[in-house]
Amino acid sequence: MAGAAMLALSAGAQTAIPNSGGDNDEQGLIQTVFGIKEKTDKFHLYLNTQTNFNLNWSGEGGTDFDGGRFAFKQLRIEFKGQVNDWISYRYRQRLNKGQSELGYFDNILKSIDIAEVGFRYKKVNFVVGKQCAAYGGIEFDLNPIEVYQYCDMIDYMDNFMTGVRAAWDITPSQQLQFQILDGIALNPGEMYGENITKAKLPFLYTVNWNGNFNNIYSTRWSASFMNEVKNKHMWYFAFGNQFNFTPRCGAWLDVMYSREGIDRKGMITNVVGEQDGHNALNTEYFTLLLHMNYFVHPKWNLFGKVAWERNGVYKSTPDVVKGTYGIDWLYVGGVEYYPLKDRGLHFFLTYVGQRQGHTAKAQAYGLPSHSYTNLLTAGFIWQIPLF
């Protein structure tokens, strides 16, 4: 019973839908049905869901039909609140995968995304506990239930770690964040292989700038440094740029670059294999992501996304030569229908296409020149306001 009660208290606040072209004054469904008027912000409970039906095609030409299935892609429960003017809290947990895995350093279930407490003093806010890394990028900061398919850069990242964060509101529209987190989510031997020397202070350090310029252009930029394996560091830079062209039309452009002394994402290692029992060295990943949306009607949204990704090795080793190994494309497009004005619920029909291209360097390891994956999916997304 106690465990069930705790699960009922966990999920993430939905990121507002950008450029929706309508108002957000309508009450949530539960309040509407039962006439509940919230008089306090001390406790809010949500159930975040994304349920769909998928049809999959793959293969070198992307025409081999793999089958169809129903899936609960996202199921998270969250609670959060503002105890008073200077103390807040938030807890969110995934219910559909990873619940039995314990973190290596923080000794907390990996299925728990967020378990944090915040303290505010004037323009400074301090947050302690398990939290989302303050990486830049617009898509990275979205509620996961709103993303139909992440690009590889984000899909292969560990986002939720334990540590501390300080945010300074320089002005109402400009904010700086400083964060230190446990960089290790699992045993480094499991993440990187054997024959490595663990760092004694395996931390992730991040500086993040969030800016808003007249609600027309906003930024989420960051620079991060991670030290998990001795003398094998990771640098990560993300520049998120959001544009509101009109009340109904908007876009965002994310630029992301990761330079890894030892392959943390593992994509290059999957191509060249382990080196001396551990992941490949001196890898780099670069991503450009463009998303656009247009509300043809306050309840109907058309959207499209394209991502270009390059992965490779920036410095040769005796076993792996320098150069580009892969050029990948991601295409996402579809239509969404929002029956409620609060836009907590929407139905969607979406196409997701991926093209993985392998250069001659990757083909030397037995990979084809390219392969395709195609997915047609329909379903609904709903952040259910339980309380």
N, C-alpha and C positions, 0 to 999 in steps of 0.2 A: 504493500500500500504506500509506504514512504517512497519507494523507488518510482512508483507510478505518479505520485504527486510531484516529485522532482522533474520527471519527464514532462509533465504538464506545464512546467514553468520555463521551457527553453526555446528560442528560435531567433530570427533577426528581423528588424524593422524593414519593411519594404522600401526600397529606394523609390522616390517619386518618379513617375513616368515622365520623361522630359518631353516638352513641346506637345502636350496633349491637346491643346486648343480648346479646352473646356474648363469649367470650374470644378472645385473639389469640395463643395460644401455639403454634399449629401452624406448623411450618417452611414456608418457601416451596417451590414445586414442584421447583425444581432441586435444592435441598438434600435433599428427600425422595427423589427418584429416584436421585440419585447418592451419597447419604450424605455430602455435603460439610458439614462443620461449620466455620463461620467462627470463627477464633480472633483476628481483628483487625478493626478498623473502618477500616483505612487505605484500603480500596478496595471500593466497591460499584458495580455496573453494572446499569442497568435499561433496559428498552424499554417505553415508555408507549404503549399503543394504544387507540384507540376505532374500531371498525369497525361499520358498520350498513347496513341497507337502508331507503330512504326512499320514502314515498308522499306527494306534494305536491298541495295544493289552494290556489288563490289567487283573486284577482279581488275585485270590489267586494262580492260576497256570500260569498266564501270557498268557493264550490262548483265552481269551474272546475278540473277535474283536469289537472294539468300533467305527470304521469308518475311513474315510479319509477326508482330507480337504487341501485346499491351504492356505498358511499363509504368511504374511509379518512379520517374526520374529523380524527383526531389521530394523529400518529406522531412521537414524540420519543424521543431516546436520551439517557441521563444517566449521569454517574458522579460520585461524591462520596466523601469520606473524611475521617477524622480522623488527621492525621499524628502528632500527639502531643497533650499536654494543652492546648496553646495555639495550634496551627496546624491549620486545616481548609481544604477546598477543595470547589468544586462546579461542574459544567459541564453544561449542558443545551442541546440544539439540536433545532429542528423539522426534520423530514425531508420534509414534504409541502407546503411552500409557502415562498416568499420567500427561497430559498437564494442567489439571485444578486444580491440587493439589498445594497449596502454602506451602512452608516450614514453620515450626513453629517459628524458631528464625531468619532465614536469609531473610524471606519474599520474596522468589524467587520461581518460578515454579520448582517443583520437576522434571519435564521433562528436565530441563536444567542440563546437566551433568557438564559442565565446562564453566566458565566465569571468566577468570583470566588474570592478567597482570604480566609480569615478568620483573625484573630489575637485570642486571648483573654488578658486579664490580670485575674485575680480575677473581679469582677462586670461587667467591661466587655469587650465584643466589638467589634472593628473589622473591617469588610469592605470590600475594594477590588476594583474590576473591574465587569464588566457584571452587573447585578442587577435584581431586581424592585423597582419603586417601592414604598415602604412606605406605600401608601395603606391606609386602614382598610377595613372591610367583611369579612364572613365569606366570602361567595361569591368575592370578589376573590382571597382567599388560598388557595382550593382548587386542587388540581392541575387544570389545564385539561381533562384527559381525563375528569374527573368531572362536568363541566358539559355538559348536553345543549343548552342554549341560554342565552347570556348576555343580560341586559337591555341596552338600547341604551347606557346610561351606561357600562358596562364594555366593551361590544363596540367602541365607538368610541374607546377610550383606548389610548395607547401605554404599555405596562407595563414594558418592559425597556430600561434605559438604563445608561450607564457613569458611575461616580462612587464615592463613599465613604459608608459608613454606620457609625454608632456606636450600640451598644445597651447600656443600663445596666440590669442586673437589680437593681432596688431591693430586692425580696424575691423568694423563689422563685416567687411568683405575680403579681408586678407588674413590668412592664418599660417603659422609655421608649426610643424610638429617634429618632435625629437623622440626616438624610440630605441629601446634596447630589449632584445628578445633572445630567448634560448634558440640558437640556430638549429639545434638537433631535435628532430621529432622522433627519430628511431635511432637504434644503435648505428654508429657510423659504419661498422663492419657490414651491416645489412644494406646500408645505403650505397656505399662505395666499393665494397669488396674487401679483401684482405690486403696485408702488406702496406698498411697506411699507419701514420702516426696521428692520433687524435689531438686536437688542440685542447689546451687546458682551460681556455676561456672561449668556448664555441658559441659566440654571440653574433647576432645580426644587429647592425647599427643602421638606422635610417633617418634621413632628413627629408621632410615632405613640405611642399608649399601648395596650399589651396587658395586660389584667387577667384574673385568674381568681379567682372567689369560690366556694370549696368545690366546684369542678367542677359547680356548678349553673348559674351565670351567668358568662359570660366576655365580654370586650369587645375590639374592635379599632377604636379611634377614631383619627382623624388630621385634621390641618389642613395644607394644602399651598399653596404660592405658586410660580407659574411666570412667568418673564419671558423671552419669546422675541422679541417685537416691541416696539420702543421705545414706552413709554407705553401699551401694550396688554397688561395683565396678566391672568393667570388665577388665581382662587382656587378651591380644591376642598376640600370637607369631607365626611368619611365617618364614619358611626357604625354599626359592626357590633356586634350583640348576639346572643349565642348562649345558648340555654336547654336544659338537660337535665332534663326533667320527671321522667322515670323512666329506668332503664337501657335501655329500648327505645323511648322516645318523646322527641323533641326538636324544636327549631325554631330558626330564626334570623331576625332582622329587621335589614335593612340600610337605612339612611337616607343618601342621597347628594345633594349639591348642588354644582353647578359654575357659576361666574360668570366669563364670559370676555370680556375687552375686545375680542378678535377671535375669531371663531368657530373654535375648534380642532377640534371634533368634526365640523363641517361639515353638521350636519343642518338647521339653519336656512338656511344658504347654499343647500342643495339645494332649499329652498322658494322663497326670494326671489331667488336668483341672486347673482352677484358684484356688489359695489358698488365702483365706480371701479377695477375690475380685481382686487379682493381679496375675501376672505371677508367676510361680514356682521359688523357690530360690535355690541357690547353684548348678547351672547346669554347665556341661562341655561338650565340643565337641572336638573330635580329628580326624584328616583326614590325610591319606597318599594317594598321587596322583602321578601316573606314566604315562607319555605320551611318545610315541616313534613314529618316522616317518622315512620313507626311500623313497627317490626319485629314483624310478627305471629308470626314464628318466627325463630330465629337465622339462618336462611338466606333468609328472604323479607322484603322491605322494600316498604312502600307509601309513596309520597311525592307531594307536591304543592307547586307554587310559583306565586305570582301576583306580578306587578310592575305598578305604576302609574307612568307617567312623563309629566312635563309639560315642554314646551320652549317657549321664547319669547324676547322681547326686553325687557330691563329699562329701556332708555332709547332714546327715538326718535332717529332720524337723518333728514336730509332725504328719504331714499329709503325708509326702513322705519320703520313706526310701532311704538310700544311695545305689548306685550300678549302673550297666549298664542296660539301658532300650532298646537300639536299636543297631543293627549292620547292616549297609547298604552297598551295593555294587553298583557301577556304572561301566558299560562297554560301551565303544564307539569305533567304528572301521569303516573304510571305505576307499574310494578312492577319490582323487581329481584330476581334470584336469585343468591345467593353459594354456590357449591358447596364452596369451601374455607374453612377457619376463619380463615385469614389475610386473607381478603377482598381479595386482590390481583386475583382474577378474578370478574367478575359479568356475567350476561346481563340484558338489559333489554327492555322493551316500553314505549314512551313516546309520549305525545301532546304536541305543541307547537302552541299557537295564538297568533296575534298579531293584534291589532286596532289599526290606525292611524287615529286620528281627527283631522280637520283643522277648525279653527275657520273662521269667516267670513274672518278675515284671511288664512289660508292658501288658502282657496278662491278668493280674489281673484286668486291667481297660477295658477289653473287646476287645482288639485288637487280630487279628489272629497271629499265629506264624510267618507267613511271607506273603508277597504279591509281585507280579511282575508287571512291566510295560515294554512293548516293543514298540519301535518306529522305523519304517523304513522311511527315509526321503531322498528326492532328490531335488536339486535346484541349485541356484547359489549365490555367494557372490561377491560383486563388490564395491570397493571404487572408485566412479566415480570422476575423477578430473575435476570438472566443470570449474575451472579457475586456 
